[in-house]
Amino acid sequence: MNKRRWPGGWVWLAFGLVVGFLLAQVAWWLIFQRNYIQQNIEYAETAWLQEAALVQQLWAATASEKREALKQELRQVFPHLEVEGERVYVNPERLQAYRSEQMRYLRMFSYEGPFFLAVMLLGLYIIGRSLRREQEFKRRQQNFLMAASHEFRTPISTLRLLAQTLQMRELSREKQLSYLTHMTHEIDRLEDLSERLLATSRLVQGLGQIKPERHDLNQVAGRCLARQQSTLMARGATLHLELAPLPLPVNLDPEAFSLVLSNLLDNAVKYSPQPQKLVWVRLRREGEQAVLEVEDRGVGLSKGDLQQIFEPFYRVGDEQTRRTRGLGLGLYLVKNITELMGGRVWAEALPQGSRFGLSFPLAEAHSPVPERRPA
Protein backbone atom coordinates (compact mmCIF):
# COMPACT_ATOMS: atom_id res chain seq x y z
CA MET A 1 0.00 0.00 0.00
CA ASN A 2 1.35 3.39 -0.99
CA LYS A 3 1.77 5.81 1.83
CA ARG A 4 -0.33 8.92 1.57
CA ARG A 5 1.74 11.96 0.83
CA TRP A 6 1.36 14.76 3.30
CA PRO A 7 2.70 17.93 1.65
CA GLY A 8 1.93 20.03 4.69
CA GLY A 9 3.65 17.69 7.16
CA TRP A 10 6.91 19.62 7.28
CA VAL A 11 5.02 22.87 7.74
CA TRP A 12 3.13 21.59 10.79
CA LEU A 13 6.33 20.02 12.14
CA ALA A 14 8.03 23.41 11.84
CA PHE A 15 5.09 25.03 13.63
CA GLY A 16 5.38 22.47 16.40
CA LEU A 17 9.09 23.16 16.80
CA VAL A 18 8.49 26.92 16.88
CA VAL A 19 5.78 26.53 19.53
CA GLY A 20 8.03 24.27 21.59
CA PHE A 21 10.90 26.75 21.30
CA LEU A 22 8.65 29.62 22.39
CA LEU A 23 7.39 27.70 25.42
CA ALA A 24 10.94 26.76 26.44
CA GLN A 25 12.22 30.30 25.83
CA VAL A 26 9.50 31.97 27.90
CA ALA A 27 9.87 29.41 30.71
CA TRP A 28 13.65 29.91 30.76
CA TRP A 29 13.22 33.71 30.70
CA LEU A 30 10.82 33.64 33.68
CA ILE A 31 13.13 31.36 35.67
CA PHE A 32 16.12 33.58 34.81
CA GLN A 33 14.28 36.74 35.91
CA ARG A 34 13.14 35.10 39.14
CA ASN A 35 16.69 33.99 40.01
CA TYR A 36 18.13 37.34 38.97
CA ILE A 37 15.72 39.34 41.15
CA GLN A 38 16.24 36.98 44.08
CA GLN A 39 20.00 37.46 43.73
CA ASN A 40 19.50 41.25 43.66
CA ILE A 41 17.53 41.09 46.90
CA GLU A 42 20.16 38.94 48.60
CA TYR A 43 22.98 41.12 47.27
CA ALA A 44 21.28 44.30 48.50
CA GLU A 45 20.68 42.83 51.95
CA THR A 46 24.34 41.72 52.21
CA ALA A 47 25.66 45.03 50.87
CA TRP A 48 23.50 47.08 53.22
CA LEU A 49 24.60 45.03 56.22
CA GLN A 50 28.23 45.55 55.26
CA GLU A 51 27.62 49.27 54.85
CA ALA A 52 25.95 49.35 58.27
CA ALA A 53 29.03 47.68 59.81
CA LEU A 54 31.42 50.16 58.18
CA VAL A 55 29.30 53.15 59.18
CA GLN A 56 29.12 51.72 62.71
CA GLN A 57 32.93 51.87 62.90
CA LEU A 58 32.97 55.37 61.45
CA TRP A 59 30.32 56.50 63.91
CA ALA A 60 32.22 55.09 66.86
CA ALA A 61 35.41 56.90 65.80
CA THR A 62 33.71 60.26 65.34
CA ALA A 63 33.76 62.87 68.10
CA SER A 64 30.46 63.76 69.70
CA GLU A 65 30.43 67.36 68.44
CA LYS A 66 30.84 66.16 64.84
CA ARG A 67 28.28 63.37 64.92
CA GLU A 68 25.29 65.60 64.08
CA ALA A 69 26.95 66.75 60.85
CA LEU A 70 27.97 63.15 60.09
CA LYS A 71 24.43 61.98 60.73
CA GLN A 72 23.06 64.46 58.18
CA GLU A 73 25.64 63.35 55.66
CA LEU A 74 24.85 59.65 56.27
CA ARG A 75 21.15 60.26 55.61
CA GLN A 76 22.01 61.63 52.19
CA VAL A 77 24.57 58.98 51.22
CA PHE A 78 22.95 55.96 52.92
CA PRO A 79 19.21 56.65 53.16
CA HIS A 80 18.59 52.98 53.99
CA LEU A 81 20.64 53.17 57.24
CA GLU A 82 19.43 54.44 60.60
CA VAL A 83 21.50 55.74 63.55
CA GLU A 84 20.07 55.31 67.01
CA GLY A 85 22.38 56.18 69.91
CA GLU A 86 25.58 54.23 69.36
CA ARG A 87 23.89 51.73 67.05
CA VAL A 88 23.82 51.83 63.22
CA TYR A 89 21.43 49.43 61.50
CA VAL A 90 19.51 48.83 58.24
CA ASN A 91 16.07 50.43 58.18
CA PRO A 92 13.63 47.44 58.03
CA GLU A 93 10.97 49.51 56.25
CA ARG A 94 13.46 50.50 53.53
CA LEU A 95 14.55 46.89 53.16
CA GLN A 96 10.94 45.69 52.92
CA ALA A 97 10.17 48.40 50.37
CA TYR A 98 13.12 47.29 48.25
CA ARG A 99 11.99 43.67 48.43
CA SER A 100 8.43 44.68 47.44
CA GLU A 101 9.69 46.70 44.49
CA GLN A 102 11.80 43.81 43.23
CA MET A 103 8.88 41.38 43.63
CA ARG A 104 6.71 43.83 41.69
CA TYR A 105 9.18 43.62 38.84
CA LEU A 106 9.00 39.84 39.06
CA ARG A 107 5.20 39.89 38.89
CA MET A 108 5.37 42.24 35.94
CA PHE A 109 7.70 39.85 34.11
CA SER A 110 5.44 36.95 35.08
CA TYR A 111 2.51 38.68 33.33
CA GLU A 112 4.50 39.91 30.34
CA GLY A 113 5.98 36.50 29.57
CA PRO A 114 2.67 34.61 29.22
CA PHE A 115 1.13 37.59 27.39
CA PHE A 116 3.99 37.59 24.90
CA LEU A 117 3.61 33.83 24.51
CA ALA A 118 -0.16 34.13 24.03
CA VAL A 119 0.29 36.79 21.32
CA MET A 120 2.87 34.66 19.50
CA LEU A 121 0.74 31.53 19.75
CA LEU A 122 -2.30 33.43 18.51
CA GLY A 123 -0.32 34.68 15.54
CA LEU A 124 0.91 31.18 14.79
CA TYR A 125 -2.63 29.83 15.14
CA ILE A 126 -3.96 32.40 12.65
CA ILE A 127 -1.15 31.62 10.21
CA GLY A 128 -1.65 27.87 10.66
CA ARG A 129 -5.40 28.16 10.18
CA SER A 130 -4.87 30.20 7.02
CA LEU A 131 -2.46 27.59 5.68
CA ARG A 132 -4.91 24.82 6.48
CA ARG A 133 -7.76 26.66 4.75
CA GLU A 134 -5.54 27.26 1.73
CA GLN A 135 -4.58 23.60 1.66
CA GLU A 136 -8.24 22.59 1.98
CA PHE A 137 -9.19 25.00 -0.81
CA LYS A 138 -6.51 23.53 -3.09
CA ARG A 139 -7.81 20.04 -2.33
CA ARG A 140 -11.33 21.15 -3.23
CA GLN A 141 -10.05 22.68 -6.45
CA GLN A 142 -8.45 19.37 -7.38
CA ASN A 143 -11.68 17.55 -6.57
CA PHE A 144 -13.57 20.14 -8.61
CA LEU A 145 -11.40 19.50 -11.67
CA MET A 146 -11.99 15.76 -11.38
CA ALA A 147 -15.72 16.26 -10.82
CA ALA A 148 -15.98 18.71 -13.74
CA SER A 149 -14.21 16.27 -16.05
CA HIS A 150 -16.58 13.52 -15.00
CA GLU A 151 -19.69 15.72 -15.22
CA PHE A 152 -18.87 16.75 -18.79
CA ARG A 153 -17.59 13.38 -19.94
CA THR A 154 -20.69 11.45 -18.86
CA PRO A 155 -23.34 13.33 -20.92
CA ILE A 156 -20.96 13.63 -23.88
CA SER A 157 -20.38 9.88 -23.85
CA THR A 158 -24.11 9.27 -23.55
CA LEU A 159 -24.87 11.60 -26.45
CA ARG A 160 -22.23 9.95 -28.60
CA LEU A 161 -23.58 6.49 -27.85
CA LEU A 162 -27.18 7.50 -28.59
CA ALA A 163 -26.20 9.32 -31.79
CA GLN A 164 -24.22 6.31 -33.03
CA THR A 165 -27.13 4.04 -32.22
CA LEU A 166 -29.52 6.22 -34.23
CA GLN A 167 -27.09 6.29 -37.16
CA MET A 168 -26.29 2.59 -37.28
CA ARG A 169 -29.63 0.97 -36.46
CA GLU A 170 -33.14 1.12 -37.83
CA LEU A 171 -35.32 1.96 -34.86
CA SER A 172 -39.01 2.42 -34.43
CA ARG A 173 -40.41 5.92 -34.23
CA GLU A 174 -41.22 5.40 -30.55
CA LYS A 175 -37.66 4.30 -29.81
CA GLN A 176 -36.24 7.24 -31.76
CA LEU A 177 -38.35 9.68 -29.76
CA SER A 178 -37.21 8.02 -26.54
CA TYR A 179 -33.57 8.39 -27.55
CA LEU A 180 -34.10 12.00 -28.65
CA THR A 181 -35.77 12.81 -25.32
CA HIS A 182 -32.80 11.28 -23.49
CA MET A 183 -30.42 13.30 -25.65
CA THR A 184 -32.37 16.47 -24.85
CA HIS A 185 -32.01 15.79 -21.13
CA GLU A 186 -28.26 15.32 -21.54
CA ILE A 187 -28.00 18.55 -23.52
CA ASP A 188 -29.93 20.35 -20.78
CA ARG A 189 -27.48 18.88 -18.28
CA LEU A 190 -24.50 20.18 -20.28
CA GLU A 191 -26.15 23.58 -20.61
CA ASP A 192 -26.76 23.72 -16.87
CA LEU A 193 -23.14 22.81 -16.12
CA SER A 194 -21.87 25.40 -18.56
CA GLU A 195 -24.14 28.09 -17.12
CA ARG A 196 -22.91 27.40 -13.59
CA LEU A 197 -19.29 27.57 -14.64
CA LEU A 198 -19.84 30.78 -16.59
CA ALA A 199 -21.79 32.36 -13.74
CA THR A 200 -19.04 31.47 -11.29
CA SER A 201 -16.39 32.90 -13.60
CA ARG A 202 -18.34 36.14 -13.98
CA LEU A 203 -18.72 36.46 -10.21
CA VAL A 204 -15.03 35.81 -9.54
CA GLN A 205 -13.89 38.27 -12.22
CA GLY A 206 -16.48 40.89 -11.27
CA LEU A 207 -18.02 40.87 -14.74
CA GLY A 208 -21.53 39.89 -13.72
CA GLN A 209 -24.24 42.49 -13.49
CA ILE A 210 -27.48 42.18 -11.56
CA LYS A 211 -30.37 44.40 -12.70
CA PRO A 212 -32.99 44.31 -9.95
CA GLU A 213 -36.54 45.20 -10.89
CA ARG A 214 -39.71 45.18 -8.86
CA HIS A 215 -41.49 41.83 -9.12
CA ASP A 216 -43.91 39.73 -7.14
CA LEU A 217 -41.86 36.92 -5.62
CA ASN A 218 -44.90 34.63 -5.83
CA GLN A 219 -45.12 35.06 -9.61
CA VAL A 220 -41.37 34.83 -10.30
CA ALA A 221 -41.03 31.66 -8.23
CA GLY A 222 -44.14 30.16 -9.85
CA ARG A 223 -42.82 30.77 -13.38
CA CYS A 224 -39.44 29.34 -12.48
CA LEU A 225 -41.01 26.19 -11.04
CA ALA A 226 -43.28 25.81 -14.06
CA ARG A 227 -40.26 25.81 -16.38
CA GLN A 228 -38.45 23.19 -14.31
CA GLN A 229 -41.45 21.04 -13.40
CA SER A 230 -41.00 18.43 -16.12
CA THR A 231 -37.23 18.11 -15.59
CA LEU A 232 -37.61 17.66 -11.86
CA MET A 233 -40.44 15.16 -12.27
CA ALA A 234 -38.27 13.17 -14.67
CA ARG A 235 -35.74 12.92 -11.86
CA GLY A 236 -38.41 11.51 -9.53
CA ALA A 237 -39.15 14.69 -7.60
CA THR A 238 -42.53 15.63 -6.20
CA LEU A 239 -42.88 19.39 -5.70
CA HIS A 240 -45.23 21.05 -3.23
CA LEU A 241 -45.61 24.79 -3.78
CA GLU A 242 -47.11 26.97 -1.02
CA LEU A 243 -47.51 30.57 -2.18
CA ALA A 244 -48.03 33.52 0.13
CA PRO A 245 -51.67 34.67 0.35
CA LEU A 246 -50.71 38.23 -0.62
CA PRO A 247 -48.22 39.57 -3.22
CA LEU A 248 -44.58 39.83 -2.14
CA PRO A 249 -43.09 42.81 -4.03
CA VAL A 250 -39.30 42.63 -4.03
CA ASN A 251 -36.42 43.98 -6.10
CA LEU A 252 -34.67 41.17 -7.96
CA ASP A 253 -33.34 40.05 -11.31
CA PRO A 254 -35.68 37.28 -12.58
CA GLU A 255 -32.96 35.54 -14.58
CA ALA A 256 -30.50 35.59 -11.69
CA PHE A 257 -33.23 34.49 -9.27
CA SER A 258 -34.12 31.61 -11.59
CA LEU A 259 -30.52 30.40 -11.38
CA VAL A 260 -30.64 30.66 -7.57
CA LEU A 261 -33.91 28.72 -7.24
CA SER A 262 -32.86 26.08 -9.79
CA ASN A 263 -29.68 25.45 -7.81
CA LEU A 264 -31.64 25.05 -4.58
CA LEU A 265 -34.10 22.66 -6.25
CA ASP A 266 -31.30 20.68 -7.88
CA ASN A 267 -29.56 20.41 -4.52
CA ALA A 268 -32.77 19.22 -2.82
CA VAL A 269 -33.49 16.58 -5.46
CA LYS A 270 -29.90 15.44 -5.75
CA TYR A 271 -29.57 14.61 -2.06
CA SER A 272 -33.05 13.12 -1.63
CA PRO A 273 -33.29 9.33 -1.56
CA GLN A 274 -35.33 7.18 -3.91
CA PRO A 275 -38.13 6.44 -4.61
CA GLN A 276 -39.89 9.55 -3.29
CA LYS A 277 -38.05 12.82 -3.60
CA LEU A 278 -40.33 15.21 -1.75
CA VAL A 279 -39.52 18.90 -2.04
CA TRP A 280 -41.47 21.80 -0.55
CA VAL A 281 -41.21 25.39 -1.76
CA ARG A 282 -42.84 27.84 0.63
CA LEU A 283 -43.24 31.60 0.37
CA ARG A 284 -44.40 33.92 3.13
CA ARG A 285 -43.99 37.34 4.61
CA GLU A 286 -42.02 37.92 7.83
CA GLY A 287 -42.22 41.52 8.98
CA GLU A 288 -40.61 43.58 6.22
CA GLN A 289 -39.03 40.55 4.55
CA ALA A 290 -40.23 38.20 1.82
CA VAL A 291 -39.06 34.66 2.62
CA LEU A 292 -38.73 31.65 0.33
CA GLU A 293 -37.83 28.23 1.73
CA VAL A 294 -36.85 25.04 -0.06
CA GLU A 295 -37.17 21.97 2.14
CA ASP A 296 -36.39 18.32 1.45
CA ARG A 297 -36.30 14.97 3.23
CA GLY A 298 -32.84 14.03 2.01
CA VAL A 299 -29.60 13.04 3.71
CA GLY A 300 -29.50 16.25 5.73
CA LEU A 301 -26.61 18.36 6.88
CA SER A 302 -24.11 18.13 9.70
CA LYS A 303 -22.88 21.03 11.83
CA GLY A 304 -19.61 21.09 9.89
CA ASP A 305 -21.51 21.22 6.60
CA LEU A 306 -23.53 24.24 7.73
CA GLN A 307 -20.32 26.21 8.20
CA GLN A 308 -18.90 25.40 4.76
CA ILE A 309 -21.65 24.58 2.26
CA PHE A 310 -21.66 28.11 0.79
CA GLU A 311 -17.92 28.03 0.08
CA PRO A 312 -16.75 27.35 -3.49
CA PHE A 313 -16.00 23.72 -4.46
CA TYR A 314 -17.37 22.35 -1.18
CA ARG A 315 -19.45 19.18 -1.51
CA VAL A 316 -21.24 17.29 1.25
CA GLY A 317 -19.80 13.88 2.10
CA ASP A 318 -16.53 12.07 1.45
CA GLU A 319 -14.91 12.69 -1.92
CA GLN A 320 -13.82 9.06 -2.12
CA THR A 321 -17.29 7.56 -1.55
CA ARG A 322 -19.59 10.29 -2.90
CA ARG A 323 -22.07 9.14 -5.52
CA THR A 324 -24.02 12.33 -6.14
CA ARG A 325 -23.02 14.42 -9.13
CA GLY A 326 -22.11 18.06 -8.89
CA LEU A 327 -19.28 20.58 -8.98
CA GLY A 328 -19.60 22.19 -5.56
CA LEU A 329 -20.59 25.55 -7.07
CA GLY A 330 -24.38 25.57 -6.71
CA LEU A 331 -24.71 26.94 -3.17
CA TYR A 332 -21.75 29.26 -3.71
CA LEU A 333 -23.69 30.82 -6.60
CA VAL A 334 -26.87 30.89 -4.51
CA LYS A 335 -25.20 32.89 -1.74
CA ASN A 336 -23.37 35.38 -3.93
CA ILE A 337 -26.19 36.07 -6.38
CA THR A 338 -28.72 36.42 -3.55
CA GLU A 339 -26.50 38.94 -1.76
CA LEU A 340 -25.99 40.87 -5.00
CA MET A 341 -29.79 41.22 -5.17
CA GLY A 342 -29.82 42.54 -1.59
CA GLY A 343 -31.05 39.31 -0.04
CA ARG A 344 -29.81 36.83 2.51
CA VAL A 345 -29.48 33.04 2.46
CA TRP A 346 -29.21 30.47 5.24
CA ALA A 347 -29.40 26.74 5.80
CA GLU A 348 -30.93 24.61 8.55
CA ALA A 349 -30.42 20.96 9.44
CA LEU A 350 -33.70 19.13 10.08
CA PRO A 351 -34.22 15.81 11.89
CA GLN A 352 -34.73 14.41 8.40
CA GLY A 353 -33.52 16.48 5.50
CA SER A 354 -32.58 20.13 5.28
CA ARG A 355 -34.09 23.54 4.66
CA PHE A 356 -32.61 26.45 2.72
CA GLY A 357 -34.06 29.93 3.04
CA LEU A 358 -33.89 33.16 1.06
CA SER A 359 -35.10 36.51 2.32
CA PHE A 360 -35.48 39.78 0.41
CA PRO A 361 -36.57 43.18 1.73
CA LEU A 362 -40.09 44.04 0.63
CA ALA A 363 -40.01 46.83 -1.94
CA GLU A 364 -41.64 50.13 -1.13
CA ALA A 365 -43.91 51.81 -3.58
CA HIS A 366 -41.41 54.40 -4.85
CA SER A 367 -38.04 53.07 -3.68
CA PRO A 368 -35.15 53.31 -6.19
CA VAL A 369 -33.81 50.12 -7.71
CA PRO A 370 -29.98 50.22 -7.85
CA GLU A 371 -27.90 48.06 -10.15
CA ARG A 372 -25.44 45.82 -8.35
CA ARG A 373 -22.12 44.52 -9.50
CA PRO A 374 -19.91 41.92 -7.81
CA ALA A 375 -17.29 43.49 -5.59
N, C-alpha and C positions, 0 to 999 in steps of 0.2 A: 504494500500500500504506500502510495506516495504521500509524503508529509506535506501538509498544507503550508504554503508559504505565508509568512506573516511579515509583510513589508514594513509595518509600523512597529515591529518588535524592538528594534534598536532604539527607536525614538522613545518608547515607553521605558526601556531600560535606562536610557540617559536621564529621563525625568526622575526615575526612582533614585538614581545615583545623586542627582542634584538635590532632591528632597532629603536624602540621607545626609549629605554633606551639610546642608543648611541646619538640620536638627543637631548634628554633632558640633557645628561651629557655634551655634547659639548656646548650647549647653556648656561648651568649653568656655565661652566668653563670660557667661554668668558665674561659673565656678571661679574663673580667674578674677573677676571683679570682686566676688565675695572674699576670696583669700587676700586680695590686694588691700581692700578696705580694712579687713581684720588686722592685717599687718600694720597699716597706718595707725590704727587705734592703739595697738600694742607699742608701736614705736613712739607715739606721742606720750603715752603714759610713762614709758621708761625715760624718755628725754626730759619730761617735766619733773620727774622725781630726781634725776641727776642735777637739773638746774636748781631745784629746791635745795639739794645738799650743798651745792657750790655757793648759793646765795646765803645759806645758813652760816657757812664759814666766813663769808664776807661780812655778814651782819655782826657776827661775834667779834670780828677784828676792828669794827668801826667804833669810834668814840661816841659817847652818848649825845654830845652836842651836834654831831654830824648825821645822826641816824634819821632825823626827820627829812633832811634833804635827800638822803639815800633812799628813804622809803618812797618819796615822790618819784624819784628816778626809776625805782624798781617797778612801780605801778605802770609806768610808760613802757618800759622794756619787757617786763614779764607780767602782763596783765592776768595771767592764769595763776600767779603765786600770791599768797597772803602772808602777812607778817603780823604775828600776835605775840606781844611780849618779846621773849627771846627765841620764839619758835617761828620757823619759816616752813610753810607747807603748801601743797597744791590745792587750789580752790575746788572742792568737790562739785560745785554747781557748774563751774567752767568745764571741768572734765566730763560731766554728764552731758552738757550742751554739745561738746565736741563729738562725743559718742553718738548722740542723737542726730547730729548733722551728717556724720559719716553713714549711719544706718539709713538716713533719708536718701542719700545718694544710692545706696545699695537697693532700696526699694524702687527708686526711679529706674535703675538699670534692669531690675527684675520685671518691670512693666514694659520697658522699651524693647527688651529682647524678644519676648513673646509677640509683641505687636509687630515688630519687624518681621518675625518669622511668619505671622499670620498674613501680612501683606504680601510677602514673597510667595507663600503657598497659594494665596488667592490668585496672584498673577499667573503662577504655573498652572493652576486649575483652569483658568480661563483660556490660556494658551492650549492646554491639553484638550479641553473640550472643543475648542475650535478645530484643532487637528483631527479629532475624532469625527466631528461633523463633516469636515472636508473629506476624510477617508470614506465615511458612509455615503456622502454624495457621489463620490467617484464610483463607489460600488454600485449605486443605483443607476448611474449613467451607463455602466457596463451592462447591467441587467436590462436597461432600456434598449440599448443597441441590439441585444440578443432578442428581446421581445419584439422590437420593431421589425427585425428581419423575419421573424417567424410570422408575425401578423400580416406582413405583406406577401410572404412566400405562399402561405396557405391559400388565400383566395385566388392568387395568380395560378397556382398549380391546379386548383379546382376548375377555374375558367378554361385553362388549356385542355384539361382532360375532357370537359364537357364539349368544347369546341371540336376537338378531334373526334369525339364520338359522333357528333352531328355530321361531320364531314365524311366519315368512313362508313357509317351504317345507315341503312334505310329504316327510319323509325316512324311509328304512327304519329298522327297529328297530336294526339293526347300526350304522348311521350315527349315530343318536341316542345310542346308548351310547358311541360313540367321542367325540362332541362333549361328552357329559356327563363322561366321564373326563378330557378335556382341561380342561374347566371346573373339575373338582375339583383338578387339578394347579395351576391358576392361583389358586384359592382358597387352597390350601396355601401357595403362594408369598406371597400377600398376608398370610396369617396369620404366616408366618415373618418377613417384614419388620416387621410390627407388633410381634411379640414382641421382636425385637432392639431396636427403637426404645424400647419400653417398658422393657426391661431396662436399657438404657443410661441412660434418664431416671431410673430408680430408683437406679442406682448413683451417678450424679452428684449427686442430691438426698439421698442417704443414706437412702432409704426402703426399700431392699431388705433382706431378712432371710434369712440362710442358717441352716437348721436341720440341722446335721450329725447323722447317725445311723450306727450301725455297720452296714456292709454289706460283702459280698464284691464286690470290684471286678470279678472275673470275671463274676459274675451281672449286676451293674448294666450293665456294658458290653455283655454279650450281649443283654440285653433292649432296650437302646437301639438296637443294630444291627438287631435283629429288626424293630423298629418302622419303621426307615428303609430297610430292605432294598429294598423295592419301589420307593420313590422314587428311590433311588440307581441301581438297575438301569435304571429308565426313562431316566435321564440318561446311560446307557452305562457305568456304573462296574462294576468287578468287584472285590468285596471279598474279602480273605483275612484271616481271623481266627485268631490264634494265642494261645490262652489259656494262663495259667500252670498248671503241673501241680498246684499246691496252692492252696487258697483264699488270697485277699489281703484280709484284714479291714482296712478303713479307715473313717474317719469322714468322711462326705460327705452332701450333700443330693442324692438321686437326680434330682429335677427340675432342679436347677441343673446337676448333672453332665451330664444329658442335653442341656442347652443348650450346654454346653462341647464335648461330643463331636460334636454335630451341626454346630457351627460349624467344627470341625477337619475333619470329613468333607466338608462343603460346600466348604471352602477347597481341599482336596485334589482334589476332582472338578472344581471350577471351573477350576483352573489346569493340569489334565491334558489333553493333546492327544487328539484323535480318532485312530483309532476305538477304541483300547483305553485305558480309564482305570483303570489298576491301582492299587489302594489296599490297603495292609497295615495291620492293626491288631494290635499285639503287646502282650501283657501279661507281666510277669515281676517277680520280686523281686530287689532289689539291696540287700543288707544289711538295714537296717531301713526300707526304702522300697519302696512298690509303684509300679511304673513302667508307664505306658501310652504307646505310641508310635504315631503315625499317619504313615505314609510313602507318598509318591507318586512317580511318574516324570514329573512335570510340568515346567513352565518353570524351576523352581528359584528360588533366591534369590541376590541379590548381597550383598556385605559391607555396603553401605549399607542394604539392606532389613533385614538382621538387626538393625540398631541402631534401626529405626523401626517395624517391622511391628506392634508391640503398642501403638502410640500411636493415639489416636482419629482417625478419618477418613483414616488413611494407607492408600493402595492401591498395590500393586506396579505399576510401569510408568508410562508417560507418560499423563497425563490426556487429551491430545489424540488419542492413537492407541489407547487402551485399548478392548478389545472385551468383556472379561469384565464381567459384572454384579456389583453389590455396592455397599455403602455405606461400607466402610472401618471397620466397627464389630465385625466378627466376632472378630478376634484380640484386640481391646481387651477385649471381654467375656470371652473365654477367660482372659486373664491376671488380670483383676480377680476374676472369680468363683472361679477356682482358688485364688487367694491368700486369699479370704474363707473357703474351706474348709480352709485350712492347707496347701495344696499349693504346688507350684512349676511353672512352665512355661518351656520353652526351645525354640529352633529351631535347626536345623542345615541347612547347604547341602550337598547331595550332588553328586557328579559329574553325575548326572542326577536331577533332582527335589529334594525337600526332605523333612525329617523334623521333626515336632513332638512334643515329649515332655511328659508330665505325671508328676509324682511326688507321692505322698502318704505321710505317715508311717504305718507299720503300727500298727493299734490294739492296745493291750494289753487283757488280759482284763477289767480292771475300771477302765479309765481313764475319767474324766469326759468328757462330750461337751458343750463350751460352744457357745452360740449366738453367731453372729458377725454383726455389722452393718457396713456400709460406713463407713469413717472420714469 
